[in-house]
Amino acid sequence: MNEIIEHESKCTECGERITPDEWYTSDDGDLYCAGCYFEKFVSCAQCNKELYKEEQMLNDEGTCYCESCYYDNYTRCEDCDREIDVNTETYYVVKGEHYCRHCVEVK
């Protein structure tokens, strides 16, 4: 963790000198310049939790979620692998597996 100096510090990632109005602080308390922060982190669209980019889960429209929020909102059809929005779409659970309306009606 960087030692915070009142007027200036260094980016944890690249070492660039940054002032308080230029730095971003991670949930761990590390300081980053804007470029390094946005290269490394994203926020969940639902709960706003800070995530490392490699932890993010994207829905089919490209919206970023943490794992918990993604599975609170989406599942996938076992037959066609289509993403199902569990809050707005009808879907069926058969023996613990999820199926979209289309796949159930076709069978």
WONORGI-V588264 format. One record per backbone hydrogen bond with DSSP energy under -1.0 kcal/mol. NH is the residue of the N-H (numbers start at 0). CO is the residue of the C=O. If there is no record, write none. Layout:
nh->NH co->CO
nh->NH co->CO
This chain:
nh->8 co->17
nh->10 co->15
nh->11 co->30
nh->14 co->10
nh->17 co->8
nh->21 co->18
nh->22 co->18
nh->23 co->31
nh->25 co->29
nh->28 co->25
nh->31 co->23
nh->36 co->32
nh->37 co->33
nh->38 co->34
nh->39 co->35
nh->40 co->36
nh->41 co->50
nh->43 co->48
nh->44 co->63
nh->47 co->43
nh->50 co->41
nh->52 co->39
nh->54 co->51
nh->56 co->64
nh->58 co->62
nh->61 co->58
nh->64 co->56
nh->69 co->65
nh->70 co->66
nh->71 co->67
nh->72 co->69
nh->73 co->69
nh->74 co->83
nh->76 co->81
nh->77 co->97
nh->80 co->76
nh->83 co->74
nh->85 co->72
nh->87 co->84
nh->88 co->84
nh->91 co->98
nh->93 co->96
nh->96 co->93
nh->98 co->91
nh->103 co->99
nh->104 co->100
nh->105 co->101
nh->106 co->102
